[in-house]
Amino acid sequence: MSELSRRGFLGLGAGAAALAMAGCSDFTSSSSSSSSSDTLVFRWWGGTARNEAYQSALKVFTQKTGIKVTAQYSGYNGYFDKLNTEFAGGTPPDVFQMDTALTSTYAAKGVLSDLSKYIPGTIALNTLFTQLRTAGTVKGVNYGIASGSGYAPVLYNETVLGKLKIAYPENSWTWDDFTAITNEVAKAWGSGKYGAMDASGDDSGAMQPWLRQRGKDLYTQAGELGFDSNDLGDWWNYWAGLRKTGACCPADLVANYGNADSTNPFVSGSVALTNGWGLSQIAPLMTASLGEIIVPRGTNGKTGQALNGGVLLVIPTKSANPTGAAKLIDFFLTDKDAVKIMSTQRGLPPSTLAENELLPTLSSSAKTDVTYGDYVNQQVATDALANPPSAPPGYGDVKTALGNVSSAVAFGKQSVSGGVSSFFGQAKTILAQAAA
């Protein structure tokens, strides 16, 4: 999920490669990455809007603190490759944006600083919503600070459902209701039109809530898979059933699932429901009226949702100015000017402070996203489920394996049972090697 990632807005991980403006903007008079007590090097990935917001905020930070910041930014693709090279050479940036799902991987390498020494003295962690305060914690150590929050919603095309005289889904809906609605859409809409996107390979946006509704999760605290072959078989068989009736789209359309542009089947009008995107990301691309709804509930009524910390801000152990880096992190967390400038570029507001500052300034679709987030936050409390364990080292490769095998199953190149065996074989090897 790169591109203008669904997860980039909703706080579920990877960044904005497709719309990214690769480059390096230097707020000091030099392009050097060296730092001192009055300079910092800060790196992030993002699209044009996020890049411009960060640059504006950094100017304010310099005005208020006297600390000059060299800003380095790019798309998500290649971002961590460059960091790895710098870590190997001992010259990482002083502070950088971290994919939440990769925190465990980098913590295991010993290259991230324990931020507890700056909390609460420099970084006001208690400003964040309670569930977000441990978003960057691995094995009890806090390595990163959340800069956004979010969930994985479902968007639906109100215009299409209205024309087809199909009732809009409600927040009480279940996976059986999802089946019924998507089949109803497929039958009424006609050839080449489908009820929903195929989310069978989407781990965090669809599969994780479904697993949590079963009392399981993607991973365990020990860094192993948190589900078994029966769970994955049930999950893929569910989507195979929808695929067979046209309730979800065919495999060849899934390649554009992560694109926030006209190639996305939901945006182009080929499917009526999609999961994972925020309303404010997609609404500007469409003329149709859209609705936002919670992921279908389990038979036990639980949503399975979990508040996610979006992208994190972290300090490497070899930062040349860790104290200044901690001040910058707190600036993004607590400074009202910074909060307004960054808006929802890194996810939904992660604190009451940010929410109060931003709500009056947001578009109607962004306000809907925030209202939706508040509702799901309440549902998370009602579910009373434990927070998901941190994604373990090797997570990225396991995610890739899940996507590849689910695609093979969707294209009919592998049976569900064969795909399940293939995935578990790959995933267990990946996790074992990463933990070694």
C-alpha positions as a printed NumPy array, in Angstrom:
array([[  0.   ,   0.   ,   0.   ],
       [  2.172,   2.769,  -1.166],
       [  1.014,   5.387,  -3.65 ],
       [ -1.145,   8.019,  -1.922],
       [ -1.706,   5.258,   0.502],
       [ -4.953,   4.594,   2.255],
       [ -2.772,   3.814,   5.224],
       [ -0.882,   7.074,   4.909],
       [ -4.029,   9.042,   5.736],
       [ -5.696,   6.646,   8.129],
       [ -2.645,   5.833,  10.071],
       [ -2.116,   2.323,   8.852],
       [  1.462,   2.632,   7.539],
       [  3.141,   3.251,   4.173],
       [  3.38 ,   6.538,   2.372],
       [  2.617,   8.594,  -0.675],
       [  4.847,   7.437,  -3.492],
       [  2.652,   8.096,  -6.494],
       [  2.138,  11.766,  -5.767],
       [  5.487,  12.212,  -4.075],
       [  7.705,  15.099,  -4.993],
       [ 11.171,  13.658,  -4.575],
       [ 13.75 ,  16.125,  -3.414],
       [ 15.646,  17.774,  -0.618],
       [ 14.843,  21.206,   0.717],
       [ 17.517,  22.772,   2.894],
       [ 16.388,  25.348,   5.44 ],
       [ 20.003,  25.963,   6.371],
       [ 22.506,  27.348,   3.933],
       [ 23.995,  23.919,   3.259],
       [ 22.852,  20.575,   1.913],
       [ 25.073,  18.759,   4.405],
       [ 23.445,  16.24 ,   6.742],
       [ 25.73 ,  17.149,   9.668],
       [ 24.126,  18.584,  12.813],
       [ 24.999,  20.563,  15.915],
       [ 23.03 ,  21.837,  18.907],
       [ 21.382,  24.528,  16.768],
       [ 20.786,  22.453,  13.623],
       [ 18.832,  19.329,  12.729],
       [ 18.355,  17.003,   9.771],
       [ 14.77 ,  15.745,   9.417],
       [ 13.58 ,  13.246,   6.819],
       [ 10.129,  12.047,   5.808],
       [  8.258,  10.501,   2.912],
       [  5.119,  12.039,   1.481],
       [  3.193,  13.57 ,  -1.359],
       [  3.259,  17.214,  -2.39 ],
       [  0.733,  18.404,   0.203],
       [  2.537,  16.701,   3.081],
       [  5.908,  17.987,   1.888],
       [  4.689,  21.578,   1.71 ],
       [  3.034,  21.328,   5.133],
       [  6.178,  19.999,   6.767],
       [  8.307,  22.731,   5.215],
       [  5.958,  25.457,   6.426],
       [  5.894,  23.977,   9.928],
       [  9.679,  23.698,  10.067],
       [ 10.032,  27.401,   9.31 ],
       [  7.813,  28.128,  12.314],
       [  9.895,  25.755,  14.452],
       [ 13.081,  27.619,  13.5  ],
       [ 11.463,  30.967,  14.275],
       [ 10.382,  29.773,  17.724],
       [ 13.485,  27.817,  18.751],
       [ 16.369,  29.15 ,  16.685],
       [ 17.14 ,  25.579,  15.57 ],
       [ 17.684,  25.393,  11.82 ],
       [ 16.386,  22.322,  10.022],
       [ 17.633,  20.636,   6.882],
       [ 14.585,  18.928,   5.4  ],
       [ 14.971,  15.795,   3.294],
       [ 11.967,  14.182,   1.657],
       [ 11.025,  11.704,  -1.035],
       [  8.395,   9.173,  -1.99 ],
       [  7.997,   5.976,   0.03 ],
       [  9.716,   3.841,  -2.593],
       [ 13.425,   3.751,  -1.773],
       [ 12.981,   5.727,   1.436],
       [ 14.186,   2.969,   3.744],
       [ 16.883,   1.869,   1.316],
       [ 18.499,   5.286,   1.699],
       [ 18.128,   5.159,   5.474],
       [ 19.726,   1.717,   5.588],
       [ 22.718,   3.023,   3.653],
       [ 23.103,   5.919,   6.069],
       [ 22.75 ,   3.699,   9.114],
       [ 25.49 ,   1.497,   7.716],
       [ 27.695,   4.58 ,   7.264],
       [ 26.85 ,   6.023,  10.668],
       [ 25.243,   9.185,   9.251],
       [ 21.457,   8.923,   9.672],
       [ 19.259,  12.034,   9.952],
       [ 18.635,  13.388,  13.465],
       [ 14.94 ,  12.582,  13.377],
       [ 12.841,  10.844,  10.757],
       [  9.405,   9.575,   9.902],
       [  8.969,   5.847,  10.582],
       [  6.417,   3.384,   9.235],
       [  4.707,   2.06 ,  12.37 ],
       [  4.735,  -1.481,  11.035],
       [  8.533,  -1.423,  10.635],
       [  9.36 ,  -0.131,  14.106],
       [ 10.099,  -3.592,  15.493],
       [ 12.433,  -4.322,  12.595],
       [ 14.546,  -1.235,  13.228],
       [ 14.376,  -1.549,  17.002],
       [ 15.796,  -5.057,  16.684],
       [ 18.758,  -3.605,  14.78 ],
       [ 19.523,  -1.343,  17.742],
       [ 19.437,   1.839,  15.646],
       [ 16.502,   3.622,  17.337],
       [ 16.729,   5.645,  20.55 ],
       [ 14.711,   4.843,  23.647],
       [ 12.622,   8.01 ,  23.971],
       [ 11.711,   7.515,  27.628],
       [ 14.583,   9.822,  28.62 ],
       [ 12.701,  12.7  ,  26.936],
       [  9.271,  11.859,  28.415],
       [  7.73 ,  13.883,  29.99 ],
       [ 10.506,  16.47 ,  30.262],
       [ 10.748,  17.327,  26.563],
       [  8.052,  15.273,  24.822],
       [  4.54 ,  15.642,  26.254],
       [  3.405,  12.111,  25.439],
       [  0.327,  12.455,  27.643],
       [ -1.09 ,  14.895,  25.082],
       [ -1.915,  11.949,  22.841],
       [ -5.065,   9.838,  23.102],
       [ -4.346,   7.122,  25.663],
       [ -4.356,   4.279,  23.117],
       [ -1.729,   6.058,  21.02 ],
       [  0.857,   6.538,  23.746],
       [  2.272,   3.061,  23.141],
       [  2.034,   3.143,  19.334],
       [  5.816,   3.184,  19.031],
       [  6.509,   0.788,  21.887],
       [  8.318,  -2.501,  21.265],
       [  8.836,  -4.918,  24.169],
       [  8.15 ,  -2.153,  26.665],
       [ 10.505,   0.405,  25.116],
       [  9.142,   3.557,  23.465],
       [ 10.948,   4.14 ,  20.178],
       [  8.49 ,   6.442,  18.395],
       [  5.788,   9.069,  18.843],
       [  2.506,   8.901,  16.925],
       [  1.833,  11.815,  14.611],
       [ -1.66 ,  10.804,  13.506],
       [ -4.365,   8.263,  14.208],
       [ -6.81 ,   6.218,  12.229],
       [ -8.793,   3.112,  11.448],
       [ -9.811,   1.159,   8.371],
       [-13.304,   2.255,   7.313],
       [-15.51 ,   1.179,   4.423],
       [-16.629,   3.782,   1.898],
       [-19.779,   3.278,  -0.141],
       [-21.165,   5.088,  -3.17 ],
       [-24.435,   6.626,  -1.992],
       [-25.311,   7.739,  -5.504],
       [-25.067,   4.218,  -6.918],
       [-26.881,   2.56 ,  -4.033],
       [-29.601,   5.199,  -4.247],
       [-30.158,   4.617,  -7.969],
       [-30.283,   0.874,  -7.384],
       [-32.707,   1.396,  -4.467],
       [-30.419,  -0.504,  -2.117],
       [-30.416,   0.578,   1.529],
       [-27.203,   2.102,   2.847],
       [-25.265,  -0.052,   5.319],
       [-25.542,   0.824,   8.998],
       [-22.939,   0.709,  11.758],
       [-24.578,  -2.433,  13.145],
       [-23.911,  -4.405,   9.96 ],
       [-22.103,  -7.752,   9.893],
       [-20.093,  -9.713,   7.329],
       [-23.323, -11.463,   6.342],
       [-24.81 ,  -8.046,   5.619],
       [-21.706,  -7.19 ,   3.562],
       [-22.296, -10.35 ,   1.524],
       [-25.964,  -9.526,   0.998],
       [-25.407,  -5.896,  -0.003],
       [-22.53 ,  -6.568,  -2.396],
       [-24.434,  -9.387,  -4.09 ],
       [-27.494,  -7.173,  -4.384],
       [-25.387,  -4.455,  -6.015],
       [-23.779,  -6.903,  -8.452],
       [-27.149,  -8.273,  -9.537],
       [-28.802,  -4.878,  -9.976],
       [-25.93 ,  -2.839, -11.417],
       [-25.139,  -4.828, -14.559],
       [-22.17 ,  -6.192, -16.469],
       [-18.705,  -4.949, -15.525],
       [-19.922,  -3.545, -12.211],
       [-19.203,  -5.09 ,  -8.835],
       [-20.313,  -4.774,  -5.255],
       [-16.942,  -4.246,  -3.612],
       [-13.191,  -4.272,  -3.968],
       [-11.541,  -7.626,  -3.261],
       [ -9.785,  -7.051,   0.073],
       [ -8.638, -10.644,   0.567],
       [ -4.976,  -9.594,   0.519],
       [ -5.339,  -6.5  ,   2.706],
       [ -3.861,  -7.473,   6.049],
       [ -4.356,  -4.396,   8.224],
       [ -7.317,  -2.761,   6.496],
       [ -9.643,  -5.749,   6.411],
       [ -8.172,  -9.01 ,   7.652],
       [ -6.918,  -7.699,  10.992],
       [-10.324,  -6.441,  12.224],
       [-11.863,  -9.73 ,  11.074],
       [ -9.259, -11.7  ,  13.036],
       [ -9.678,  -9.535,  16.124],
       [-13.406, -10.21 ,  15.997],
       [-12.388, -13.866,  16.407],
       [-10.177, -13.077,  19.378],
       [ -6.975, -13.345,  17.35 ],
       [ -4.638, -10.929,  15.572],
       [ -2.082, -10.759,  12.789],
       [  0.786, -11.412,  15.217],
       [  1.429, -12.512,  18.775],
       [  3.489, -10.71 ,  21.392],
       [  6.237, -13.226,  20.645],
       [  6.398, -12.074,  17.01 ],
       [  4.749, -15.142,  15.496],
       [  1.644, -15.335,  13.325],
       [ -1.407, -14.806,  15.491],
       [ -3.774, -16.88 ,  13.349],
       [ -3.8  , -20.406,  11.916],
       [ -4.499, -22.081,   8.585],
       [ -8.194, -22.476,   9.384],
       [ -8.546, -18.724,   9.92 ],
       [ -6.826, -17.86 ,   6.647],
       [ -8.772, -20.557,   4.804],
       [-12.055, -19.132,   6.1  ],
       [-10.959, -15.615,   5.119],
       [ -9.986, -16.513,   1.568],
       [-13.005, -18.764,   1.074],
       [-15.231, -15.873,   2.101],
       [-13.78 , -13.673,  -0.636],
       [-13.763, -16.528,  -3.137],
       [-17.511, -16.793,  -2.625],
       [-17.982, -13.085,  -3.293],
       [-15.704, -13.273,  -6.318],
       [-17.717, -16.14 ,  -7.78 ],
       [-20.987, -14.183,  -7.719],
       [-19.488, -10.863,  -8.818],
       [-20.085,  -9.387,  -5.397],
       [-16.43 ,  -8.372,  -5.356],
       [-14.292,  -7.375,  -8.318],
       [-12.143,  -9.791, -10.35 ],
       [ -8.439, -10.134,  -9.643],
       [ -7.267,  -7.969, -12.532],
       [ -8.838,  -4.876, -10.956],
       [ -7.14 ,  -5.302,  -7.582],
       [ -3.786,  -3.993,  -8.874],
       [ -5.191,  -0.444,  -8.746],
       [ -6.72 ,  -0.87 ,  -5.276],
       [ -4.091,   1.391,  -3.677],
       [ -4.27 ,   4.227,  -6.218],
       [ -5.944,   7.5  ,  -5.254],
       [ -6.726,   8.404,  -8.861],
       [ -9.039,   7.547, -11.737],
       [ -7.552,   4.045, -12.075],
       [ -8.956,   3.036,  -8.7  ],
       [-12.069,   0.925,  -9.445],
       [-14.069,   2.681,  -6.743],
       [-13.139,   6.112,  -8.095],
       [-13.833,   5.087, -11.709],
       [-17.256,   3.741, -10.753],
       [-16.672,   0.006, -11.228],
       [-17.312,  -0.976,  -7.604],
       [-19.729,   0.423,  -5.034],
       [-17.855,  -0.279,  -1.786],
       [-14.199,  -0.177,  -0.811],
       [-12.365,  -0.52 ,   2.472],
       [ -9.438,   1.353,   3.976],
       [ -9.689,   4.798,   2.407],
       [-10.635,   7.984,   4.23 ],
       [-13.552,   9.97 ,   2.863],
       [-11.468,  13.133,   2.526],
       [ -8.95 ,  11.277,   0.358],
       [-11.454,   9.956,  -2.147],
       [-14.347,  12.441,  -2.118],
       [-12.425,  15.166,  -4.03 ],
       [-11.818,  12.687,  -6.852],
       [-15.487,  11.861,  -7.406],
       [-18.741,  13.626,  -8.229],
       [-20.836,  10.935,  -6.537],
       [-22.039,  11.28 ,  -2.953],
       [-20.141,   8.958,  -0.611],
       [-20.78 ,   7.457,   2.785],
       [-18.363,   6.175,   5.42 ],
       [-19.109,   3.165,   7.588],
       [-17.37 ,   0.909,  10.066],
       [-15.865,  -2.415,   8.913],
       [-18.547,  -5.134,   9.256],
       [-18.845,  -6.548,  12.751],
       [-18.312, -10.114,  13.849],
       [-21.155, -12.334,  14.985],
       [-20.257, -11.334,  18.555],
       [-20.947,  -7.679,  17.729],
       [-17.302,  -6.611,  18.082],
       [-15.706,  -4.315,  15.513],
       [-12.183,  -5.662,  15.936],
       [-10.838,  -2.189,  15.277],
       [ -7.753,  -0.769,  16.971],
       [ -6.518,   2.808,  17.157],
       [ -3.373,   3.087,  15.06 ],
       [ -0.604,   5.632,  15.517],
       [ -0.145,   6.458,  11.857],
       [  3.413,   7.374,  10.965],
       [  5.807,   7.741,  13.888],
       [  8.58 ,  10.224,  14.521],
       [ 11.768,   8.56 ,  15.794],
       [ 15.327,   9.497,  16.77 ],
       [ 18.223,   7.241,  15.701],
       [ 20.841,   6.297,  18.275],
       [ 23.466,   8.103,  16.198],
       [ 21.573,  11.381,  15.981],
       [ 24.   ,  14.298,  16.229],
       [ 21.393,  16.385,  18.056],
       [ 18.965,  14.106,  19.921],
       [ 17.824,  16.846,  22.3  ],
       [ 16.892,  19.112,  19.387],
       [ 15.196,  16.163,  17.689],
       [ 13.072,  15.573,  20.805],
       [ 12.084,  19.257,  20.794],
       [ 11.011,  18.934,  17.159],
       [  8.871,  15.888,  17.937],
       [  7.171,  17.738,  20.789],
       [  6.66 ,  20.746,  18.516],
       [  4.617,  18.644,  16.108],
       [  2.747,  17.141,  19.039],
       [  1.855,  20.221,  21.085],
       [  2.397,  23.435,  19.124],
       [ -0.95 ,  24.756,  17.874],
       [  0.606,  26.425,  14.841],
       [  2.263,  23.15 ,  13.85 ],
       [ -0.984,  21.248,  14.393],
       [ -2.891,  23.62 ,  12.111],
       [ -0.233,  23.557,   9.407],
       [  0.067,  19.757,   9.327],
       [ -3.728,  19.305,   9.553],
       [ -4.598,  15.722,   8.512],
       [ -1.51 ,  15.133,   6.374],
       [ -0.393,  12.288,   8.649],
       [ -3.773,  10.88 ,   9.635],
       [ -6.685,  11.872,  11.832],
       [ -5.96 ,  14.111,  14.846],
       [ -4.073,  12.059,  17.466],
       [ -5.13 ,  14.157,  20.448],
       [ -7.942,  16.27 ,  21.845],
       [ -5.695,  19.312,  21.404],
       [ -5.27 ,  18.595,  17.685],
       [ -8.932,  17.757,  17.187],
       [-10.105,  20.989,  18.823],
       [ -7.693,  23.048,  16.719],
       [ -8.493,  21.372,  13.419],
       [-12.23 ,  20.708,  13.389],
       [-13.262,  24.299,  12.594],
       [-10.847,  24.403,   9.651],
       [-11.553,  21.05 ,   7.992],
       [-13.559,  20.296,   4.87 ],
       [-16.897,  18.542,   5.329],
       [-15.419,  15.203,   4.251],
       [-12.469,  15.566,   6.632],
       [-14.865,  16.434,   9.466],
       [-16.761,  13.246,   8.638],
       [-13.49 ,  11.319,   8.9  ],
       [-12.83 ,  12.803,  12.335],
       [-16.389,  12.128,  13.519],
       [-16.059,   8.581,  12.231],
       [-12.77 ,   8.195,  14.105],
       [-14.4  ,   9.365,  17.341],
       [-17.191,   6.819,  16.873],
       [-14.772,   3.969,  16.276],
       [-12.721,   5.064,  19.281],
       [-15.833,   4.554,  21.384],
       [-16.401,   1.149,  19.8  ],
       [-12.817,   0.116,  20.563],
       [-13.467,   0.894,  24.213],
       [-16.686,  -1.136,  24.09 ],
       [-14.906,  -4.08 ,  22.451],
       [-12.403,  -4.089,  25.337],
       [ -9.853,  -5.927,  23.204],
       [ -6.134,  -5.686,  23.877],
       [ -4.101,  -3.416,  21.615],
       [ -2.525,  -5.298,  18.69 ],
       [  1.037,  -6.483,  19.289],
       [  3.732,  -4.573,  17.418],
       [  4.446,  -5.937,  13.964],
       [  7.595,  -8.071,  14.275],
       [ 10.818,  -7.904,  12.257],
       [ 10.085,  -9.339,   8.83 ],
       [  6.568,  -7.904,   8.78 ],
       [  7.052,  -6.215,   5.408],
       [  8.051,  -9.447,   3.681],
       [  5.183, -11.344,   5.303],
       [  2.782,  -8.678,   4.08 ],
       [  4.188,  -9.008,   0.565],
       [  3.803, -12.777,   0.72 ],
       [  0.167, -12.445,   1.822],
       [ -0.56 , -10.086,  -1.063],
       [  1.195, -12.259,  -3.63 ],
       [ -0.45 , -15.499,  -2.554],
       [ -3.903, -13.938,  -2.223],
       [ -3.49 , -12.623,  -5.765],
       [ -2.522, -16.089,  -7.015],
       [ -5.633, -17.5  ,  -5.355],
       [ -7.832, -14.768,  -6.838],
       [ -6.46 , -15.42 , -10.341],
       [ -7.11 , -19.147,  -9.907],
       [ -3.42 , -20.041, -10.061],
       [ -3.647, -21.63 ,  -6.623],
       [ -6.481, -23.204,  -4.664],
       [ -7.39 , -21.728,  -1.318],
       [ -5.879, -24.695,   0.523],
       [ -2.752, -24.595,  -1.626],
       [ -2.438, -20.851,  -1.078],
       [ -2.806, -21.244,   2.682],
       [ -0.01 , -23.822,   2.764],
       [  2.197, -21.646,   0.568],
       [  1.677, -18.554,   2.691],
       [  2.33 , -20.242,   6.024],
       [  5.484, -21.852,   4.681],
       [  6.807, -18.508,   3.465],
       [  5.713, -16.501,   6.5  ],
       [  7.2  , -18.82 ,   9.09 ],
       [ 10.52 , -18.861,   7.232],
       [ 10.548, -15.065,   6.936],
       [  9.786, -14.491,  10.614],
       [ 12.322, -17.079,  11.769],
       [ 15.092, -15.554,   9.65 ],
       [ 14.211, -12.017,  10.766],
       [ 14.323, -13.053,  14.423],
       [ 17.644, -14.879,  14.098]])
